[in-house]
Amino acid sequence: MKQASTASSFTPKYTGIPSDPSDITGKIVQMVKHRQACDMEDLLEACSSYTWNQVFLEVDRLSRTGELRLFSKRAGKYTVTLPAA
């Protein structure tokens, strides 16, 4: 008797992760360079093709590497700037 194949040719594609992570980085850095200072809400609006988590995680990563600075203005309100030269 021939055994049935259990392998599937279906490969799910997870669309929650951008295909090119540099796209979100470039968009964030470009906006902050253009405006000098940017509220997180403005970044979230400009990066509407990404989730809140993706934008915040990238801003967090960029601030930890020194490429951007993240400031708390007041409870729940953040501003992103370029680092001081």
N, C-alpha and C positions, 0 to 999 in steps of 0.2 A: 504494500500500500504506500502511496506517495504522501509524504507529509505536507501539510499546508504551510506556506511561508507565513511567519508571524511578523516579518519586517514590513514596515510601511514606507512608501515612497513620499509620504507627506512630511514636509519639514516646516514646522510653524516658524513664522517670522515675527519676532518681538519688535513692535514699532515704538515702544516707549523710550528706546535709546536712539539718539540721532545717529545716522550712518556715518557722519563725519563730525566728531566732537569739536573740531576747530571752528565749525560754523557758529555754534553758540558763543564760543570764546571771542571770535572776531566781532560778532554782533554786539556783545556787551562792551568790549574794549572800545570799539568804534563810537558807540553812543556816549560813553563816559568821556572820551577824548573830545568829542564834539561839544558836549555840554559843560565840561569841567567838573560838575557835580550832578549827580542823578539820584533821584529817589528810587527805591526798590520798586515801587508801584509803576514808575515810568519804564523801568527795565522790563518788568513783567508784561506790560502792554506792548512794548517794542518786540519782545520775544514771544509773542502769543502762540507761535507754533510749538513752543516747548511748555512743559508743565512748570508749575511753581517750584516744585522740588528740583527739577533740572537747572533752572535759572539760579536758585539759591545755592545749590551745591557748587555750581561753577563760580559764582561770586565768592563763595567761601574759599574754594581752592585758590582762586586768584589772589585773594587777600592773604592767605597763608603763605603764598610764594612771593608776596611783596609786589605783585603786579598791580593791585588795586588796594584801596583802603576802604574799610567798611565802618561806618560810624552809626551809633544809635542816637537818633535825635530825641526821641522820647519813647515811651512804652510802645513797642510794635512798629515803630517807624525808623527806617534805616536809609542812610545816604551813602552812595558809593562815589569815591573820587580817585583820581590818579595819585600815586605816592608823591610826596614832596621831593623835589629834585635835589 
